[in-house]
């Protein structure tokens, strides 16, 4: 894989064959070439790469299904990745700020957030 475009599905086999650093570098390059400015490009790219990896894992996780649903609801694929990334970031933030959750599996919380995520809610949140 030489080029990444968040509006196109990367080939799952090719994506998963890359190491995490290469995935992040592809996402960074896309945003730089596209002139998309974000406050912390490396962090933004890390979340993009994580979501893409979860999508590439297929039915093993509910992320691919969530992406497809959000696109059907009218989000562009890139925005759907951002919406899913925001659910991931919120879950991680909650896990980090509450000591009692140390060692707790964050996946049920994350997957529940994905179930409740809609294009309408994302558009309201993204404004």
N, C-alpha and C positions, 0 to 999 in steps of 0.2 A: 504494500500500500504506500503510495507516494503522496497522495493528496487527501485531505479530509474536508468534507462539506457536511455540516450538520443538517442540511435539508435533504440529504440523500442517505439511505441506509448503507453503511459500510458492510462489506462482505464479512459476516461473523467469523469465518475461519481466518481470514486475513487479519481482522482486528485482534482476535484473541492470540494470534501468532506473534504480535508485537509485544515488546515489553512495555511496562507502564510509562517509562520515560519517553519512549518513542510515541506512544499514544498522546501524551501530554504535549510533546513538541509539535505534533501534527495539528492539534487544536489551537495551540498558540499561533502557529503559522497562519492558519485560516483566519483568525481574528486580526492579526497584523495586516495581512494582505487585503482583507475586507475593510480595513479602517475602523473596526469596531473597538471602541475604547471602553474598558471596564476598570474599576478601581484597583483590582489586584489580578492581573492577567494569569499569573501562575496558579493561583487558587481557583480562579474561574475555570481554567483549563483542566485542573485536576478533577473538579466536579463533573465537567463535561465528559472527560475520559472515563470516570467511574460509572456514570450513567450509561455511556455507550457500551462499556464492558458488561454491565448488568443486562442491557438489551441483547447483546450478542450471546449471552448465556441461554437465551430462549426461554422456554416454559419452566425452566428450573426456578425462576423468580417471576413475580408478577409485573416486572418493570416493562417488558416488551408489550404485554397486554395493555398496560396503562398508557404507554406511548401511542399505541394504535387507537385507543379510545379517545385520547385527547386530540389526536389528529382528526378523527371522525367528528369530534365536537367543534372543529373549526380552527384549531391551533396549527400553525406551521410547525414542521418537525423541530426546528431549532427552538422555538418557543416552548414546545412540549418538553424538550430536554431541560430547558431552564426551569420549567414548572416541577419536573421530577427532581431536579437538582436542589430546588428550594426545599422540597419535602425531606430530602436526604440531609441537607444542611440543618434544618430545624430539628430533626431527630438527633443528629450528632450533638448539636448545641445543648439540647435537653439532657442528653446522656452525660455530657461533660460537666454540667453545672450542679448535678444532684449526686452527692456522694453515695447515697444509699443504692444507686443504680450501678455501682461499680461491679463489673462482672456479669451484669444482666444482658441478655441477648436483645439488641436493639431492633432486630428484624421485625418482630410482631408490631412494634410501634410504627416503624417505617412503612410496612406493608399496609397497615390500617390508614396511615396518612395518604398513601397512594390510592386506596379505595375511595377516600373522600375527596380526592383532588378532581376538580372539574375545570374545563376551559373557562367557564363563567367566573369561577372563584379566582383562577389564575389571572384573568384579565383585570379583575377588580384589584387584586393584590399588586400587580405589576405597574399600576399607574403611578 
